[in-house]
Structure formats: C-alpha cells, structure tokens
Amino acid sequence: MATETDSVQTNEARNRLIAQLDEACAYVRAQIGARCPKIGITLGSGLGVVADQIEDALFIPYEDVPHMNRSTVQGHKGRFVAGTFGGKEVLCMQGRLHGYEGNTSQEVAFPIWLMHWLGVETLITSNAAGAINESYQVGDLCLMTDHINFTGRNPIVGLEPNEIAPRFFSMLNCYDPQLRELARRVACEQGVPVQEGVYLGLKGPSFETAAEIRAFRAWGADTVAMSVCEEVIAARHVGMRVLGISLVSNMACGVGDADPCNEEVFEAAYKAAGGFAAVVRGVIEQI
C-alpha cells in the first residue's frame, strides 16, 4: 500500500527533469539574450564545419549548462553555438552526447528537450555513418527516411518524461517528408551526391561485425552508426519536425573488404563536410 511519503517521492521524481530543464533553459537564455532560434542543429563526427560558419556566434560549453554532461569524444567540441546561419537564427550542437560515453538515454536526450524549452521547432540532426547499402559511395549524403533503434534504450522510459509530454506518441514519418524533399532538391542543385534510406542506430562504441551487418541489411537498413535515434525520439516526443542527414564516411564492416576505423570516418567526413554544410545552409534558407 502506497504511503504519503511514497507519493511525495513519486511527485519529486516526476518534477525533477522539468526543474532541471527550467534551470538549464534559464542559464542558456541568459547567455543568448534576445536571440530566438527556431532551428536546432546537431553535428556529428567531422561535421563541425557548419558551426564554424555560423555568424555572430556565441559559444556555450556543455559543462557550463546546469545538469548537462560534457562531451568526451575526439573531434566533438562539446558546445552550443548560437547565431545566424542561412539567414536564420539557429542553436547548434557542435558535437553531441553518446550512450557509449556512459550517458544515460535521458542525458543524451536532455539537450534536445532543452532546445524545445528554448523555442526550437525544427531539428536538423546529422552523423557520419557506415553504408550497408552497397550502391552507396563514401562521401554521399543519405537522408534518413526512417530508423531502427537498436540501442536497446528509449529516453521516454520512466515517470519524468511523461510530465513533459504524453509517453505514447506516433513515430510514423518521424523524419519529416517535406524537409527531406527540400533537402533532396537542395543537394541536387548543389551537385552533392544524395541518397535516401533507413538508418540503424547502435549504442557502440565497437564497430559492427560483418555478421551483424548482414543481419541489418536483411532488416532493411541502409546505414548504421552510434547516435541519432534517442535524440529523434526525444524531438518527436515534444512535436519537433526532424530532418536527419548521414554523411557516408565508410562502407560498413564486411561490405566488400571494408574494415572501418575511427580515422577513416573522420577523414571522409572532413573531405565531404563542405557539401554537407552547403546543403544544410540551403535547407535553412528555405524553411
């Protein structure tokens, strides 16, 4: 039988996440002042060039934001960048938080909910991904049509997220078809090779085995990496529109003679980052 103490503890648990988001939002709002970004961007490995092109930029390290963890991944600067890109005010994550760093699912989702708290309505999320689809080429962009969340985690689990928005919600068209069509059109205009496909997300940090890649191909996956899914679930939980873009940085393990490594991923991402930035800019200009 539940006691009054149990009830109080349950209410505290439900309200804790909202209180943390309120505090984080107040801090970031104090830093960015009158800026009112409606577009959020999450940049994956090797794709920080977009943040470098943001005008009138203001930088906020993740560890300065109350209740937010720092990034520990090589090449991820681990900071928010607020400013103007493509003629619009944006809030950009220059590097993200991953499960393989030891972050819980809700810690991965926290900055996405924080963007929502700050007024962001559209999320452009990106990563460097391995190609399972053998017709893809390293350097291609792949617009996410859907995803398979194989992380074994979901940030909506528990009492607290249900206080933000209802815990049961549709993931049909979780990657917005209109934004995807816009991105395809912009990529074609820019001459940037573009594909569309299903993304599969894992927790990592080890790369996939060849047997796993064969299984994922049978499931209908076209690309694979170690991020995005939990962020997108959090974004859709609060009604944000989402555009997902993978940069094909390598062929997945066992595709041909592929045996991916971290250095290969970053090298390919850096080489193709200019085209990626041009597409993101073009999309933002037309949102």
C-alpha positions, 0 to 999 in steps of 0.5 A, a space after each residue: 500500500 502506497 504511503 504519503 511519503 511514497 507519493 511525495 517521492 513519486 511527485 519529486 521524481 516526476 518534477 525533477 527533469 522539468 526543474 532541471 530543464 527550467 534551470 538549464 533553459 534559464 542559464 542558456 537564455 541568459 547567455 543568448 539574450 534576445 536571440 530566438 532560434 527556431 532551428 536546432 542543429 546537431 553535428 556529428 563526427 567531422 561535421 563541425 564545419 557548419 558551426 564554424 560558419 555560423 555568424 555572430 556566434 556565441 559559444 556555450 560549453 556543455 559543462 557550463 549548462 546546469 545538469 548537462 554532461 560534457 562531451 568526451 569524444 575526439 573531434 566533438 567540441 562539446 558546445 552550443 553555438 548560437 547565431 545566424 546561419 542561412 539567414 536564420 537564427 539557429 542553436 547548434 550542437 557542435 558535437 553531441 552526447 553518446 550512450 557509449 560515453 556512459 550517458 544515460 538515454 535521458 542525458 543524451 536526450 536532455 539537450 534536445 528537450 532543452 532546445 524545445 524549452 528554448 523555442 526550437 521547432 525544427 531539428 536538423 540532426 546529422 552523423 557520419 555513418 557506415 553504408 550497408 547499402 552497397 550502391 552507396 559511395 563514401 562521401 554521399 549524403 543519405 537522408 534518413 527516411 526512417 530508423 531502427 533503434 537498436 540501442 536497446 534504450 528509449 529516453 521516454 522510459 520512466 515517470 519524468 518524461 511523461 510530465 513533459 509530454 504524453 509517453 505514447 506518441 506516433 513515430 510514423 514519418 518521424 523524419 519529416 517528408 517535406 524537409 527531406 524533399 527540400 533537402 533532396 532538391 537542395 543537394 541536387 542543385 548543389 551537385 552533392 551526391 544524395 541518397 535516401 534510406 533507413 538508418 540503424 542506430 547502435 549504442 557502440 562504441 565497437 564497430 559492427 561485425 560483418 555478421 551483424 551487418 548482414 543481419 541489418 541489411 536483411 532488416 532493411 537498413 541502409 546505414 548504421 552508426 552510434 547516435 541519432 535515434 534517442 535524440 529523434 525520439 526525444 524531438 518527436 516526443 515534444 512535436 519537433 519536425 526532424 530532418 536527419 542527414 548521414 554523411 557516408 564516411 565508410 562502407 560498413 564492416 564486411 561490405 566488400 573488404 571494408 574494415 572501418 576505423 575511427 580515422 577513416 570516418 573522420 577523414 571522409 567526413 572532413 573531405 565531404 563536410 563542405 557539401 554537407 554544410 552547403 546543403 544544410 545552409 540551403 535547407 535553412 534558407 528555405 524553411 
